[in-house]
């Protein structure tokens, strides 16, 4: 799989099998003192998603933080169990990752549906998470919308047809490029051959269709609006102004549900669903500012106690 220079692949065993993750090579990043805080970068879901999604960003934080970027089960270099994935599968796996990699708690950076799932986990197990930086978090069935009633989710519930469509329309170079163009980027000219190759390598892993189809069918979707009011972990939200299917007004409505926990909403002009790939330098700067905002919120909370 595609890992940033200076990083290596490691793994841990979870209830859903072996989970691979990118971690700094000690010889490449000679750090005199081990950083106290941990950042964990978690990719979203889609045709061939993996930790590559964050690979242009996470190296920038290695000298100041412990940095990890996992491939979730069913994606990238992690195991691909043959199952219809559910939200609880990812909640359990991410919790196990956090308990192993950062038992003291971590700041989580996550995107899209995975970012929404992190809200659920933060509500259920807030001791695992020190802060959230969420890129376009959406449950895709927000405010009562039923994602599963869409045309494509219905089609993909037809046996055999789902796998045929995956193999011919998703897990191909043309399918990946179409997905990046229509779903993730505001400016298709910024899509590189490396990006297409990285997504295609993940999409063509044995049994990769199980997780991808669970996502496209809507099995992982839920109403984030029901969970956000319960969130207590300090959070910053980044939202691509040109994100497809998740418009800015949705982000504004979601953030308005909990101004106590959500410190800031940053709308990024002329960027789609994954600013971490489309505009990595800008995203790094926004994450640095978000980390400062989370730190300030933590100090205020401790003084209030």
C-alpha angles and dihedrals in degrees: 000000000000114000127171117260112270092031132099136200119255130167146206131196119246135172088273095051133262117351117201121210138179116243133172118270105239093218091053096048107040102192118179094204126034109243113245098214126068128213118196118192114204123190128225128239129268143099103335100345119171141144087290085085089076099034094104090055115034098066089066091069101045098099093054103033143031101256130201133166116190132196105228119229111286093025138084117339096341124102117284108213116196100246144112099259121226133193091255090059091063095040090055095045095048091048090052090049091052093046089054103037100033114013088164090060133267142222107247125211112193139157140221117333092358088056088054091050088053089060089057091049092047089054093049099039109016092163089073095057128060095180144345130227105186126189112208096330112199134154089206090227094065124155092009098310111146108219092182092065092066121111097250097047089051092050091049091057090070109101116247092004090077094057093042091054091046093053096044104033107026111026095056132090090249092048093050093048090048090050092051091046098046101031111027115023132062090193112041090191087075093061108106132201088245091059092051091047092049094050092044092051089055094042093054098051113121110277092006089134093070097068094035093051092046087058097044093045089056097244090134098044124108142155107279089187088073092057106037096074088060095054116115101166113102109256141186121197126207116194128189108228091216098043110145119236091001105074124193093253089062090055092049092050092049095047091049089063092073117020090161095066100027107075099185145355114213115194110202114209121229094005130117134210098308112043087165087072101028098045107010097164092053091045091053090053092048092049091051090053091045091052089054090050091051091048091051091049090051091051092049091049093050092049090050090054 
